[in-house]
Amino acid sequence: MRPINYLLFLAVTAWLFAFKDAFVSSDMPLAPKESLSDYGFFAGDPADQIPAADVLPYTLNTPLFSDYAAKLRFVKLPPGQSVAYQPDEVLDFPVGTVLIKTFYYPKDARDAEKGRRLMETRLLLHEAKGWKALEYIWNDEQTDAYLEVAGDSKEVVWVNELGQESALTYSMPNLNQCKGCHNQNEQLRPIGPSVRQLNGPLTYTDTTENQLLRWQRLGLLTALPALEKVPKVPQWDNAEAGTLAERARAWLDINCAHCHSPAGPARSSGLFLHWQETDATHLGVMKAPVAAGRGTGGHQYGIVPGDPNQSILVHRLESTDPGVMMPELGRRLVHKEGVQLVREWIAGLPRQ
């Protein structure tokens, strides 16, 4: 009987090895690692944020406002995998992709040599059953970041570009809050990396290059058309990058449209602020709110052309009251410069 059992053992072992990849990649998500350094995303000291050879940095033309925190973004695709071009939505990354985003404050925004304070690194892992968010909080020694499902808050002080000292109790989200912002059609999805946001230059260690062209050259992006045919949102704070309307719409798209779009949690409001929206009423122009309340500030319409002071949209963007402010999560401060841009756009709309 021993030869038969031995042959059976060999057969079962061969079968397991043949299908091990299917088990690992489909129904058995990997357990989260305790520390950020355990993933090997960064070469050398993880606090230096130097990406490993298989990790690619990226940036967005107009990023989400997060209480004036600066951000470092990276993507890691599984070996041999790529993502297909799509013009309108966030790229549909393959299973096994990891999106990495580190939030930090420069100690003095006027002098990078003075260093920075790393606050948190958020991961989005694309598993077979969908995306999973993980939150890693940097220790006070700035040696590593550690998994924290409940979120946290820490005091931070920095000097801004004008030489003014700023202080903030910086909030880091719990995993339920991550799901709240990244909710698209009741599924957790990335917000930022669409081709319209990636269509711009980035300085790498070897050269400055359009990000989409670099992704294509590295075999990470397929079916990219000529760049002049690719959508592009302008930098919200660069007057030479686009018109006032384009820059204001870009700011609203990244800061508001993850909720205020046909696939977002606020779709029942009928207020859609995504980049592709062309209907003025959906954008809020002379649109009454679906549910009136103190969030309106006593105003009647989302946007009153020519009058930002009477526009609900501006009222909520300028508020820090948790029951009024928009976005509801991800900020404690008002983005004064971004709101001013929206104000100028509304002020320039023809009165009705």
C-alpha positions in Angstrom: 0.0 0.0 0.0 2.9 2.4 0.6 3.8 2.8 -3.1 0.2 3.7 -3.9 0.1 6.3 -1.0 3.4 7.7 -2.2 2.1 8.1 -5.7 -1.1 9.7 -4.4 1.0 12.1 -2.4 3.0 13.1 -5.5 -0.2 13.6 -7.5 -1.8 15.8 -4.9 1.4 17.8 -4.4 1.7 18.4 -8.2 -2.0 19.5 -8.3 -1.5 22.0 -5.5 1.5 23.5 -7.1 -0.3 23.8 -10.4 -3.1 25.8 -8.8 -1.3 27.7 -6.1 -1.4 30.9 -8.0 -5.1 30.7 -8.4 -5.6 30.2 -4.7 -3.3 33.1 -3.8 -4.7 35.6 -6.3 -8.4 35.0 -6.1 -10.1 33.9 -2.9 -7.4 34.3 -0.3 -6.5 38.0 0.2 -3.2 38.6 1.9 -3.2 39.6 5.5 -2.2 43.2 6.0 1.4 43.7 7.2 2.0 45.3 10.5 4.4 48.0 9.3 4.8 49.9 6.0 8.5 48.8 5.7 7.4 45.2 5.6 6.0 45.7 2.1 9.3 46.7 0.5 7.8 49.6 -1.4 10.7 51.9 -0.7 14.5 51.5 -1.2 16.6 52.1 1.9 15.1 54.2 4.7 11.3 54.2 4.2 11.1 57.8 5.5 13.1 58.9 2.4 10.2 57.7 0.3 12.5 56.5 -2.5 10.5 54.0 -4.5 11.8 50.5 -5.1 12.6 49.4 -8.7 9.1 48.0 -9.2 7.3 51.1 -7.8 6.5 54.1 -9.9 5.9 57.7 -8.6 3.1 59.7 -10.0 1.3 63.0 -9.5 -2.0 64.6 -10.3 -2.6 67.8 -12.2 -5.1 69.0 -9.6 -5.0 67.0 -6.3 -7.5 66.7 -3.5 -7.2 69.3 -0.8 -6.2 67.7 2.6 -5.7 70.5 5.1 -2.6 71.8 3.1 -0.8 68.5 3.5 1.6 67.7 0.7 1.5 64.2 -0.8 3.7 61.6 -2.4 2.0 59.1 -4.7 3.2 55.8 -6.0 1.8 52.8 -7.9 2.9 49.2 -8.0 1.5 46.9 -10.7 1.9 43.1 -10.5 4.8 41.8 -12.5 4.0 41.6 -16.3 0.6 43.4 -15.9 -0.6 46.6 -17.4 -3.7 48.8 -17.4 -5.7 49.7 -20.5 -6.4 53.3 -21.5 -9.8 54.7 -20.8 -10.7 58.3 -21.4 -13.2 59.2 -18.7 -13.0 57.1 -15.6 -10.2 56.2 -13.1 -8.0 53.6 -14.7 -9.1 50.0 -14.2 -6.0 48.6 -12.5 -5.4 44.9 -12.5 -5.8 42.7 -9.5 -2.6 42.9 -7.5 -2.1 46.7 -8.0 -1.2 48.8 -4.9 -1.7 52.6 -4.8 0.4 54.3 -2.2 -0.1 57.8 -0.9 2.0 59.5 1.8 0.8 62.7 3.5 3.4 65.1 5.0 4.0 68.7 6.0 7.3 70.4 5.2 8.8 71.9 8.3 9.3 75.1 6.3 7.7 75.2 2.8 10.3 77.8 1.8 13.3 75.5 2.5 13.1 71.8 1.7 16.5 71.3 3.5 14.7 71.7 6.8 13.0 68.4 6.3 9.4 67.3 6.7 7.0 65.5 9.0 5.4 62.4 7.6 1.9 61.9 8.9 0.4 58.8 7.3 0.6 56.5 4.3 -2.6 55.2 2.8 -2.7 52.0 0.7 -5.3 50.8 -1.7 -4.8 47.2 -2.6 -6.7 45.7 -5.5 -7.7 42.2 -4.5 -9.8 39.7 -6.4 -12.9 40.7 -4.4 -12.3 44.4 -4.8 -10.2 47.2 -3.4 -9.2 47.3 0.2 -8.0 50.4 2.1 -5.3 50.3 4.8 -4.0 53.1 7.0 -0.4 53.4 8.2 0.5 56.1 10.7 4.1 57.3 11.0 5.7 57.2 14.4 7.1 60.3 16.1 10.6 59.0 15.4 9.8 59.0 11.7 11.4 55.6 11.3 8.3 53.6 10.1 4.5 53.7 9.8 2.2 51.2 11.5 -1.2 49.8 10.6 -4.0 51.5 12.4 -7.7 50.6 11.6 -9.2 53.1 14.0 -7.5 56.2 12.7 -5.8 58.9 14.9 -5.0 62.6 15.2 -1.7 64.3 15.9 -0.6 67.9 16.3 1.5 69.3 13.5 3.2 72.7 13.1 4.7 74.0 9.8 5.7 77.2 8.1 3.9 78.0 4.9 5.2 79.6 1.7 4.5 83.0 3.1 6.6 82.4 6.1 3.6 82.1 8.4 3.5 79.5 11.1 0.5 77.2 11.0 -0.7 74.6 13.4 -3.4 71.9 13.1 -4.7 68.8 14.8 -4.3 66.6 11.8 -6.9 63.8 11.5 -6.2 60.4 10.0 -9.2 58.4 8.9 -10.4 55.1 10.1 -11.1 52.4 7.5 -14.9 53.2 7.4 -14.1 56.8 6.6 -11.9 55.6 3.7 -14.8 53.6 2.4 -17.1 56.6 2.7 -15.0 58.8 0.3 -14.0 56.0 -2.1 -17.5 54.7 -2.6 -18.6 54.3 -6.3 -21.8 52.4 -6.9 -21.3 50.9 -3.4 -17.9 49.6 -4.2 -14.6 51.0 -2.9 -12.7 52.5 -5.8 -9.7 54.9 -6.3 -10.4 58.6 -6.9 -7.4 60.2 -8.4 -5.4 58.3 -11.1 -7.4 59.0 -14.3 -5.7 59.9 -17.6 -6.9 63.5 -17.4 -5.1 63.8 -14.1 -2.0 61.9 -15.2 -1.7 63.7 -18.5 1.1 66.0 -17.5 4.9 66.1 -16.8 6.7 64.6 -13.8 10.4 64.9 -13.0 11.9 61.4 -12.4 15.4 60.6 -11.3 16.6 60.4 -14.9 14.4 63.0 -16.8 11.2 65.0 -16.9 8.6 63.2 -19.0 4.8 63.1 -19.6 3.5 60.5 -17.1 1.3 58.7 -19.6 4.1 58.4 -22.1 6.4 57.0 -19.4 3.8 54.5 -18.3 3.4 53.5 -22.0 7.2 53.2 -22.5 7.5 51.0 -19.4 4.7 48.7 -20.6 2.3 49.7 -17.8 -0.3 51.4 -20.0 -1.7 50.1 -23.3 -3.8 51.6 -26.1 -2.8 55.2 -25.4 -3.8 57.4 -28.3 -1.8 60.5 -29.4 -1.6 62.9 -26.4 -3.5 65.6 -28.2 -6.5 63.3 -28.1 -6.2 62.5 -24.4 -8.3 64.5 -21.9 -6.4 66.8 -19.5 -7.5 68.8 -16.5 -5.4 71.9 -15.8 -3.6 72.7 -12.6 -6.1 74.6 -10.6 -3.6 77.2 -9.4 -1.8 77.9 -12.7 -3.6 80.6 -14.6 -1.7 79.7 -17.7 -2.8 76.0 -17.6 -6.5 76.7 -18.4 -9.4 79.1 -18.3 -10.9 80.2 -15.0 -13.9 77.9 -15.6 -11.7 74.9 -16.5 -9.5 75.4 -13.4 -12.5 75.8 -11.1 -14.2 72.7 -12.6 -11.0 70.8 -12.1 -10.9 71.7 -8.4 -14.6 70.8 -8.0 -14.0 67.5 -9.8 -11.3 66.2 -7.5 -12.7 67.6 -4.3 -16.4 67.0 -4.7 -17.2 64.6 -7.6 -16.3 61.4 -5.7 -19.6 62.0 -3.9 -21.4 64.4 -6.3 -21.6 62.2 -9.5 -24.0 59.7 -10.8 -22.1 56.9 -9.2 -21.3 58.6 -5.9 -23.0 58.5 -2.5 -24.6 62.0 -3.1 -26.2 61.1 -6.4 -29.7 61.5 -5.0 -28.9 65.2 -4.6 -28.9 65.7 -8.3 -25.8 67.9 -7.9 -23.1 66.5 -10.2 -19.7 68.1 -10.2 -17.7 65.6 -12.2 -15.5 66.9 -15.0 -17.6 65.5 -17.8 -20.9 67.2 -16.6 -22.3 69.7 -19.1 -25.8 70.3 -17.8 -25.8 73.6 -15.9 -28.6 72.6 -13.6 -26.7 69.4 -12.6 -23.8 71.7 -11.8 -26.0 73.6 -9.4 -26.8 76.7 -11.5 -30.2 78.0 -10.2 -30.8 74.5 -8.8 -32.8 74.3 -5.5 -31.5 71.7 -3.0 -33.3 68.4 -2.8 -33.4 68.6 1.0 -33.4 72.1 2.6 -31.8 72.6 5.9 -29.2 74.6 7.8 -26.6 73.4 5.2 -28.1 75.9 2.8 -27.2 78.9 4.9 -30.6 80.3 4.0 -29.8 80.5 0.3 -32.1 79.1 -2.4 -29.8 77.8 -5.1 -26.6 75.8 -5.4 -25.0 78.4 -7.7 -26.4 81.8 -8.3 -24.6 83.2 -11.4 -22.8 86.4 -10.7 -23.3 86.1 -6.9 -21.1 83.7 -5.0 -22.4 85.1 -1.7 -25.8 83.7 -2.4 -24.6 80.3 -3.6 -25.1 77.3 -1.4 -22.0 75.7 -2.9 -19.7 78.5 -1.7 -21.4 78.6 1.7 -20.7 74.9 2.3 -17.1 75.1 1.0 -16.4 78.0 3.4 -17.8 76.2 6.4 -16.0 74.2 9.1 -19.2 73.2 10.8 -19.4 69.3 10.6 -23.2 69.6 9.8 -22.7 72.1 7.0 -19.2 71.7 5.5 -18.4 70.1 2.2 -16.6 67.9 1.7 -17.8 66.2 4.9 -14.6 64.3 5.4 -10.9 64.8 4.8 -10.5 68.4 6.0 -10.8 70.6 9.0 -9.6 73.8 7.3 -11.1 75.8 4.5 -9.0 75.7 1.3 -9.1 79.5 0.9 -7.3 79.6 -2.4 -9.5 76.9 -3.9 -12.7 78.4 -2.7 -11.6 81.8 -4.0 -11.1 80.2 -7.4 -14.7 78.9 -7.3 -15.9 82.3 -6.1 -14.3 84.0 -9.1 -15.8 81.5 -11.5 -19.3 81.9 -10.1 -18.9 85.7 -10.1 -18.1 85.6 -13.8 -21.1 83.5 -14.8 -23.7 85.5 -16.7 -26.5 86.6 -14.4 -29.9 85.1 -15.1 
